[in-house]
Amino acid sequence: MAVGFLLAAFLFLLPLRSTHIAQAQTSGLDIVIANGHVMDPESGLDAVRNIGIRAGKIVEISESPLQGKETIDAKGLVVAPGFIDLHQHGQDPENYDLKAADGVTTALEMELGTADVDAWYKAHEGKARINYGVSVGHVPVRIVVMHEKAEFVPSGDAAHRAATPAEIDEMKKLLDRGLRQGALGVGMGTAYTFGATNWEIVQMFQVAARYHAPVYVHIRSLPSDKEGDLVGFEEVFASAVDTGTPLHIVHLQSTGGPNVNHELEMIASAQKLGIDIDAEAYPYSRGMTDISSAIFDHKENEPDSYYASLLWPATGEMLTKEKFLAYRKTGGMVILPSNTDQMVHDAVASPLTMIASDGRIKDGKGHPRTAGTYSKVLADYVRKEHAFDLMTAMRKMSLMPAQRLQGLAPMFKDKGRIRVGADADIVVFDPATVQDHSTYASPAVPSTGFAFILVNGTPVIRSGKLVDNATPGRPARAPIQN
C-alpha cells in the first residue's frame, strides 16, 4: 500500500484539533501556517511543515519553526493548494461565499464564457472573495451575432438557425478579440447550438488553434442516447485533432450518458498519442440547465414519468406535462436526471478527470453542486469509499486544473501547488470531518470542515467562518495582446 495513502488514512482518524491565530514576533512574514500536514500534488510533499507567506506568496517551507505577524496553528490538519473550479457559472458574492466554504480559491466560467472579455473582468474587479476568470464563448458570441436576447443560453435563432458565412466570420472575429483581451480559452456549448453545423464548429476551433487556446466543450446531446453512439464526442474530438487545438470535455459524467467509459478509453488512447485532451466531472447524478434551451426540444410528448423526474428549484415542485410546457415559454432553471450513479462514479474516480462543479446559485435556489462538490468528493470518494487517496484528490482539484490553464495563462504555473514562489491560495482542512451539506431541497447550505482558506495570502475563511468584507480575489487572465 502506498505511503501517501497510509498517511491519508491515518489523518482521517485524527480528531479535529482546535485552531487559533496567535500573535508572534514578526520576521518579515505576514502569515505563518504552522505544524500542518502539507500535501503538494506536484512535488509529492506529504509531511508536517511550516509555511511562511509574504505579499500573497509562499516564500518559505520549513521543518523548523517560523515567525510572522500572524500564526495559524494547523496541527492535525491538512494544508494543500486551493481548489480551482473550471466550471462555475455563478460569478457573484453569493456564489463566491459558497465556493470559499467548499475550499475553492479560484472559480472560472469556462464552459459558456462571455462575448466581451474586457467588460466581464471590469465588472468583477475589486469585488471578489476568490480569484475569478472567464473564457470567450461561442454561445454568447453567437447570441450577439444573431441579435438574440438571452440571459444564459439561447432558445431562438442562436440555438436553432444555421449561421451564414458572414455571421461565421463575425463570430470568428469576436472570438479572436476575446483571446487577445486575455480570455482563458474558448467556451463552447454545442448542446445549446443545434443549428451550428460541423463546419462552423471546426472554424471556431481554428480561431482557438491560432493561440493554442483550449476549447472547453459541452458536447451535443444525442436523441438516441445509445451505448456506442459517440457522435457528439467525435465531432469535437475530430475538430481538435484537425486543428491541433487543446480540448477539454466538461461534465463528462452527464454528457457521456452510457458512453462514459468508452469516452474515457478514447481520451486515454488519445493522450498516449500526444493529443491534448482531458475532461472534468462532478459527483451528482442530476444536472441543471435552462428549461427553454434547445436541450429540451422535441420533449413535448414524453411519458408522464419523464416530466415527474424534473425538479423546479424555484418552488421545489416536480413537474407535470402542463407545467413543463408553461415553463418552456418563460424559461428558468430545471434539475433533471443526467446519468446513473455508476457512470457518475466511474467518471469522478477516473485518473483522467479533474473535478469541476458547473455551479450556479441565485437567491439561494439552484443545484447543490455549487456549494458541495469539493467537500462531497473528499467525504464520499476519499474518506468513505477509498475510491482514491487524498493526494489524488488534491491533484484532481488543484494541480490538474492549473496545468490545463497554464499553457495559455502562465500565471497558473503559480497556482495548484504548495511551493516557494507559488501564490498563497491555500486550504487548511480536517479530512476526517470535511462534509457537504447542500441538498436538492436546500442547495445553498455551506460545506464544513475547512478551518482556514487563504486567497492571495489573505484569510477569507477563518476558524471555519467567512471573514466579513474580505475581497482579495484577483483576475485570473491570459496575457493581453495588442
N, C-alpha and C positions, 0 to 999 in steps of 0.2 A: 504494500500500500504506500502511496506517495507520502513523503514527509509533509508536504503542504496540506494534504487532506487531513492527516492526523492532527496537525496544528489547528486546522479549522474546526475539526470535530471537538478538540479539547476546548476551544474557545466557546463553543455552544454550551458547554457545561458550566462555564463560569457564571457566577451570579452577577447581576447588574451592579456595578460599583458606583458609588456616589461620585458625581463630577462637580468640580468647582473651579472658579478662577481665583488665583491667589496673586497678590501684588509681589513683585520681586524687583530687585535692583536691575536697572537697565544696563545692557552691554551692547547697545546698538540694535537690538532685536525688538520688533514691535510685539510679536506674539511668539511664545514657545508652546508647542504641544508636547507635553512630557509623558514619558512612560507608556505610550500607546503601542499596540501591536501593529506595526506598519506593514502594509501589503501593497507592493508596487507590481502591477502585472507586466510591465516592460522588462525590468531587471530581474524579477523574481524575488526581490527582497521580501522576507517574510519573518520579521523578528521585531523585538522591542527596540525602539529607537526614540530619540528626542528630535523634534523638528523645529528649526528656527526660521521665522518669517520676517521679512522686511520689505516694505513698499510693495506689498502684494505678491511677492515672490518667495519661493523656498530658497533660502540661502545657506542652510546648514542642516545636515542629517547626522546625528552623532549618537554614539553609545554613551557618551559622558553627559552629565547634566549641563543644561544651557540656562541662561538668564535673559529675561526680556522685560518689557514694560508690563506684560500680562503673561500668565502661565495657565494653560488649560491642562488639568490633570486628566489624562486619558488612560490611566491604569485599568487594565481589564477590558479595554475597548479596542476595536479595530480602527485604524487610521488609514484611509485609502483615497484615491483620486475621486473628485466629484463626478457624478454621473452626467453623461452627455446624451440628451434626448434629441434625436434627429427628426422627430415627428410630433411636434407639439403645435396644434392649430391655435389654441387659446394663448394669446400673447398680450396679457394684461395683468394688473396686480392680483386679481382674484386667482388666476391660474398660476402665476409665479409663486404665490404663497403656498399653494398646494404642491407645486413641484419641489420647492425647497424642503418642505416637510417630508418629501419622499426621496431626498438625497440628491436631487438634480441641481447642478450648479450652472448648466448651460442648456437652454431649451431652444430648439431651432425649428422653423417652419420650412421643411424641405420638400414635402410632397406637392402641395399646391403652390406655395410661394406667393409672389406678388408681381404685378406688372410694372411697378415703379419702385425700384430698389432704393434710390436716394430718399424718396418721401417716406418709405417704410422705416428706414433707420432713423431719420429725423424725428419721426413721431414717437419713438421709443427712447430717445436719448435722455439720460439722467432720471429715468422713471422706473428702472427695473431692479428688482431684488436680485435677480440672477442674470447671467450673460444671455444674450439673445442674438439671433441671426436668421437669415432668410435666403431662399433661392429666388431666381427669376422663373416664373411659372408659365408653362404653355397654356394651362387652363385660364388664368386671369388675362393673359395676353390675348387669347382667342376671344374672350368676353369683350375686351376693349376693341379689338379689330372688327368684330361683328356687331358692335354697338348694342350689346345686351346689358340690361340692368340685372345684376345678380350679386347678392351679398357673399355667397360662399361658393357654390357650384352652379353651372348654368342649367337651364331647363328648356331654353328656346333654341334659336339658331346656333349658338355657340356649342350646344350639345349635339344637335341633330343634323346640321347642314354641312355638306362638303364645302371646303373653302375654295375660292377662286385662286388662280395663280397670283393675282395681285395681293390678295389677302394673305397668302402664304409668305410672300415676300415681306409684307409689313410685319407679320409675326416674327420672322427671322431677324428683322432689324431691331425689334423690341427686345428679343432675347439677347441679341448681341449687345445692345445698350446696357441691359441689366448686368451682364457679365463684366463689362467694362466698368460699371459702377460698384463692383465688389460683391456681387451675389456669390453665394457659397456653392452654387451649382445650378442646374436646370431642374425644376419640378415638372412632373408630368402625370396627369391622371387620365390615361386613355379610357378608363372605365366610364369617365364622365363626358367624353367627347366621341360618342359613337359615330358622328358624322365625319370625323377626321379619317382620311384614307391612310393606308400603309405608307404611301409615298410622302404624305405630309409629315408623318412621324419620323421617317428617315431624314427629311430635311431639317427637322428640329434637332435631331442628333448631330447632323453635320455642323450646326452652329456650335453646339457644345464641344464637338471634337476640336474646333479651332483653338479652344482654350484648354483642352484636356480636362474639361469640367465634367464631373459625374452627373448623370441623369438619375433622378430619384422617381421611380415609376410605380403608380397604382395601375397594374395591368388590367386589361379588359376582362370583364366577366363573360362567361360563356353561357349561352342559353341552355346548352345540353348539360353542362357541368359533369361530364362523364370522365371516369378514370381513363387516363391515357390521351385525353384531348387537351393539348398544350398550346393551342393557337395563340391565346393572349400572351403567354410567356414567350413563345417563339418569335412573335412579332418584334418585341423589344430586344430580345437576345440577338436576332438577326441584324437589327439596326445597330446595335452596339458593336458586333463583330465587323459589320460592313464599314463602319466609320472609325473604329478604334476608340470609341467613347467608353469611359468607365460607366458601369451600370450597377445601380442599387435597386433591388426589388423591395418595396415597402410591404409591411404586414403580410409576409408570405403565408402565415398560418391561416389567414382568412381568404385571400385571393387564390391560394393554391387549391382550395377545395380538396377533393380526393387525391389530388396530384402533388401534395406537399412533398412526399418523399421522392417522387420522380424528379421534381424540380430541384430539390436538394442534391440529388445524384448528378443532375446536369450541371449545377453550379460547381460541384466538386471536380467534375471532369474538366470543365472549362478552366478552372483555376490551375489545374495541373498543366494545361496547355499554355498558360501565361495570359489568359483572358482576364481582364479586370472586372470581376462581377462578384457581388455579395448580396446579403439580404438582412432583413430585420424581422422581429416577431414580438408580439405581446401576449401575456398569459391569460387571455379571456376567449371564450368560445362564441361570444356575441360581439358584433360590431355596431357602429353608429354612423349614420350619414343623413343627408337631407332627403326627405321623402319625395321632393319634387324632382330629384335628379334622374338622369337617364337610366340609372341602375334599375329603376322600378318601371321602366317602360314595358308594356305588354303584360302587366301583372293584374289586369282588371278582372280576370276570370279564374283566379286561383280558388282552390277549395277553402272553406271557412277556416280550416286548421292553419292555413298559411297566414291569414290576417290575425288570427289569435296568437300567433307567435311574435307579433310586432309590438314593441313597448313604446309608448309615447311618453318620454321623460317629463315633459311639461306638466302632465297631470297624473302620471303613474298608471294610466289605463292600458289594457291590452286592446288592440284594435279589432273592429269588425270591418266587413267589406265597405259598409256605408261610411264609416269613419276614415278608412284608408282613402277612398275616393275624394272625400271632402278635404282631407289634409294634403292630398296631392295638389290641390288647387292653391292652397295657401302657403305650402312649404313649411319646413320645420324639421328638427332633428328627430330621428326614429332609431330605436335599437332593434337589431334583427339578428337571428341566428346566422353564424358565418361558417362554422365548421364543427367537427366532432372534437370532443375532449382529447382523444388520442392524437389526432392530427395536430392540434394546438401543442400538445406536449412534445411531439416529435420535432416541431419547428423550433420551439423555445429551447429545447435541450440540445439541439444540433450545435456542434462547434463552429458551424459555418455562419450562424446568425448572431447578430447583436440585438440588444434589447432597445425598443423604442415604443412610445405609448400611444401615438395617434390621439393625443388628449385634447379635449375642449370642454370646458365648463362655462356656463353662462347663468348668472344669478342662482348658483347652487344646483343647477339642473344639467344633466348630461350623462356621461359614461364613467363608471368607477375607475377606468384605466388612467384617467388624468391624475388622480390622487394616489393610486395604489400600485401602479405597475412594478416599480422597482422593489418596494418592500415585499410585494407578493412573490416575486421571483426569489428573493432572499429567504422568505419564510417557507414557501412551498417547495421550490425546486432544490434549494440548498439544504435548509435545516430539516425539513420533514421527509423529503423523498430521496435526498442524496443523489439527485439526477446529475449534478456536477458539483465541484467543490467551490469554496469561497473565492479562491484566486481566479478560477474560470469565470465566476460571476463578475468579478471586478474587471476582467478583460472584456467581457461582453457588454458591460455597462459604461466603461470609460475609455479603455485603450483602443478597442476596435472602432468606435465612432470617431475618435481623434485621428486614427490612421486613415480612415475613409476620407476625412476632410482635409488633411494636411497637404495633399498634393496640390490642390488649388489654393488653399489658405494656409500658408506656412505657420501662422500663429498657433495652429493646433498641435504643432510639434511640442509646445509647452503646456499642453493640456492632456488629461488622461494618464498622467504619470506622477509619482512621488519621487522627485529627484532634484538636486540642486539646479537652480535656474528655471524650474517649472513654475507656472502660475500657481498661486496658493488657493486653488479651488479644491477643497478638502472636505471629506465626510468623516465624522467620528461617530461610530455607532456600536451598539451591542448586538452581535449576531444571534444571541440567544433570545432576544426579545423583540427585535425589529418585526413589525407587523403592519399589514394593510388593514384598514377598517372600512373603506369605501365599498358600497354595495350598489346594486341597480336601484334600490329604493332610496338610498342615501349616498349619492355618488361623491359628495364634496366633504366627506369626513377625512381629516388628515391622517397620514400614517404616523406611527410612533416607533421609538427605538433609536432615533437619530439624536444624539446628545448635542453635537455641535456641527454646524455646516458653515464653512468659510467660503466666501466668494471674493476672489482677488484679495485675500488676506483679511477680509472683514467678516466677523460673525453675522450671519443672518438667522441662524438658529442657535440659541444659547441655552444650555441646560434643558433642551427639549422643547423650547418655546420660541416662537417668532420674535425677532428683535424689531421693535417698533421703528418705523421710518428708515430702515436700512435699505438703501438702494445702490449697492456697489456694483451692480451688473454693468458690463461693458459690451459694446458691439463686437460680435464675432463676424469678421468680414474678410473676404479675399482682398488682395491688393487692388487699389483703384487704378484704372488705366485711362490715360487721356485719349 
